[in-house]
Amino acid sequence: MPTQNPLFQKFFPEDFSIETLRAIIRPMKPGDYEAFVSLQRTADTFKYFTKDISIDSELKQWVDDALREKAEGKRMPFTITDRDTNEICGSMSYGNISFFDQRVEIGWSWLANNYIGMGVNMPVKFALLSYAFEVMKMERVEAKTDFLNERAKAGLLKIGMIPEGVLRSHMLMPDGRRRDSAYYSILRDEWPERKKIFFSHLL
């Protein structure tokens, strides 16, 4: 197994967690797969994912890939828990982590159907942006989505992400379509203003 960057271990210790008013964010564990299987999931939810994780076998592979990349220090997958009920409600990740370049991506995001639109996503994204800029001292936080995913693009604008452009024929989708990926980012010197404008209700 590759040796993790010491900074990965520093910022993501075994007892790592972030609490928001709505949810608790903690590292994904192998046992979370069973909880994910029980969540309300439909194929439509994952229409723009590179795996249809409404299918249990695809979900298992997705979790295995996330944990492998965690072990390699490439990605930090999180399990999101509803703070009020203590029920697991979805997942999100830091990925494409480069401590040398001081860059990280936030993505791999999904919530159970009954948690979509219930006020979980915004505080979790705010917590991860804050941790990336204010604790990890990243210079750039980026996100990407399928160019056809209008809901996701609107969501990224809602959290203050700035559109950068589109990478054409960027990824292969399960149905064989070549996906164009729309990229967004926030830079370190933009974060204080972005935080005040887009997250004032959480400050």
N, C-alpha and C positions, 0 to 999 in steps of 0.2 A: 504494500500500500504506500502511495507517495506520502512524503512528509509535508504536513501542512505548514504554510507560512506562519511564523510565530504571531504575527499580527492577527491572523484569523483566530487563533486560539485565545489571544488577548481580548478581542472584541466579542467573541462568541463562546464564552465558557459554558460548561455543562449546565450550570444553573441560570443561564441567561433567560431573561423574560422582560417584556415591556408591558405595563398596564396602561390602558386608556380608560376613559369613562365608560366605554361600551364593550371593550374586548381585552383579552390577554393574548399576547404574542409570545410564543415560545418555540424552541427548535423542534422540528419534526422528528418523531421517533418511529421505528418500524411498526410498533403496535397501533399507530394512528390509522393504518390502512383499514382495519376493521371498522373504525368509527367513520371513516370517509365512505366506506361502502354503504353504510346505513343512512347516509344523508340523502335528501331529495335531490336527484340529479336527472337531467334529461339531455338527450343528444343536442337539442337546440341551444342549451347553455354553453356547449363546447364547440359550436359551429365553427369558430375561428381559432380553435386550439389545434396544435399539431398532433394531438392524440384525442380521440373521443373517449374521455375518461368517465362517460356515463356507462361504459362497458367495464365490468369488474376487472377483466384481464388487462385491459389497457390502463386502468387506474393502478393496478399492481405494478405494471412496468413503469409507470410515471413516478410512483413513490420510490421504487428501486433506483431509478435514474437519479432522482433528487438526493437520495441518501448516499449514493455512490459519489456524486459530485460534491456533496458535503464533505465526505471523507477525503476527497482530493483537494479540498479547500477552494473549489471553484464557485460554489454556490452555497447559500445558507437558506434552506427551506424552512418555513415557519408553519406551525399549526395555529390557527386562530380559534380561540375559545370565547364564547359568549360569557361576559363577566357576570351577568345576572343568573343564568341557568347553569353555568359551568359546562355547557354542552359545546362540543367541537362544531364549528360552523363553516370551516373552509381553510384555505391555505394561501400563502403569498411567499415570495422569495426575494432575497438579494441574489443576483446572479452576475456572471461575467465580471467577477470581482478582480480588480487590479489595484493592489496597494501601491505598486510602483507608479502607475499613472494617476492614482488617486481618483478612481472612477468605479462606479457601481451601477448596476441596472436594478430597478424594481419591477417585478413582473411575476409571471407564472401564477396569476391571481384568479381565484375562483371562490365563490360562496355557494352554499346550498341554496336551492331555489327559494326556500322560505325565509332566507336571510337577505336576499337581494332587495335593495331599497329600504332596508331597515336601519340604516345609520351606522353600519359597521365599517364599510369601506373607507370613508373619509378620515375618521380618526386613526385607523390603522396606517393609511398612507402617510398621514401627518407624522405619526410616530416614527415611521421608517425613514422619512425624509429628514426629520430632526436628528435622529441617531446618526444617519450617514454624514450630515454636514457638521453637526455640533459635537459629536463624540468621535467618529471615525475620521473627521477632518477631510472628507472627500472634496475634490474640486468640481466634480461633475456627477450628477445623478441623472440617469437616462431611463427611458422607457420606449417600448416599441409595441406596435399592434398591427394587425392586418389592416391594410388600407380600406378594405370593404367594411370594417367593423365600426360603423358610425357611433354606436353607443360607447365603445371604448375610447374612441377619439374624443368625443364630448367629455367623457369622464376625466381624461388626461388634461384637457383644457381647464376643467373645473378645479383641479388641484394645482393649477398654476404652471403646468408644463408648457414649454415653448416649442412650437413646431419647428422642425429642422429640415425636413424633406422626406423623400421616399426612396427606398432601395428597391429597385425593380427586380422582379423574378428572384426574390431573396430566399424564400423557403418553400419546401415541398410539403403540400398539405395531404391529409389522408386520402382525399378523393382524386389525387393526381394533379390538382391545380397548382400552378406556380404562384405563390403569394408575393405581392408587393407589400413591403413593411414600411409603415409610417413611423418615423423617429421623432422623439420629443426629449427635451432635457431642461434641467435647471442647473445653473452654475453657482458656485459658492458665493460670489459677490452679488448674485441676484436673490439669494435665499432670504435675507432679512426683509426685503420689500415684498417678495412673493408670500412669505409667511403672514405678514400683516394684512395683505390684500385678500388672500384666499382662505386663511385659517383663523381670522380674527375671532370667530365664535368659539375656537378651541383654546385660545390663549388665556 
